[in-house]
Amino acid sequence: MKINGIKQNLDLAKFNEDGYMVVKNVLTEGQLETYRAACESMFQKKYLEFNDGKVIPGWAGRLREIGTLNNLHKHPRLVTIVSTILGPDWVYAQHSDLHENKITNWHTDVLPERLSHFQDKDPYDPGYKIIKICILLQDHTNNEHGLWMRPGSHKVQANKFKNKGGDEFEDVCIKSGPKDAIVFDQKVMHRGQLSQYKDTYGSNRYLITYGYGLNNIYTNQHAAGTIYRQNQQRFEIAKNNGKAVWSKSVNSNPGGDVEI
Ligand SMILES: O=C(O)CCC(=O)C(=O)O
């Protein structure tokens, strides 16, 4: 889709109300094919096993082996989405994750308790505005293995870093196509698949996710915690020659940038 088309299709009122929106056809057919092939190849070489799947954390802009996917986070179509939602003064929040077949239950993307020392500011202050862009590289129009949302839950103040309740929200399954992006306020409750897409469809489920936020202390603190978490996970990958398993007891302190 052309940049102008993307801009016109962004329903900001709905985004503010529900905490998310689907942006159709952000990728071209060619990008989809290239990126799926890049993921297939990359996940043979480097990964952290996590929740029944594999992840590569903190890769965007620094995983040359992944080809053109390496710089998708700076693509003009994504930049247009971000600047339409956040205005001109935003930063890439240093969050990128790539998932293969991961199972993910309900949560928000506010830093978890174990990283809460990075963020002394309350995520429910008005200055905290961090969004995620997710691209699921397969068709979810006819299945329930895509991304799920609890619309409006981003507005409900939770006890700082704790997850919110759930019963008061409606569970909505997003029927995204493989070239669509889903953009959300990272305080909205969301989940991924609870059973394996690949068991039904015979191919891997891939997810690309990036974070962006207002250029302020809230985003800086969130980014610091995210970089730390990603480096902890990358450290495990590096230490295990590319193929590692994540466990809750891992408590490495890489103390700096980790190349994988
Ligand atoms: O697997 C998915 O679709 C969602 C993953 C997710 O919620 C996350 O990475 O925060």
The ligand as an ORCA input file, in Angstrom:
! r2SCAN-3c Opt
* xyz 0 1
  O       2.375    -14.411     19.729
  C       1.677    -13.426     19.650
  O       0.848    -13.277     18.736
  C       1.722    -12.345     20.688
  C       3.053    -12.182     21.329
  C       3.001    -11.120     22.362
  O       2.001    -10.834     22.922
  C       4.167    -10.384     22.738
  O       5.248    -10.675     22.220
  O       4.059     -9.467     23.582
*
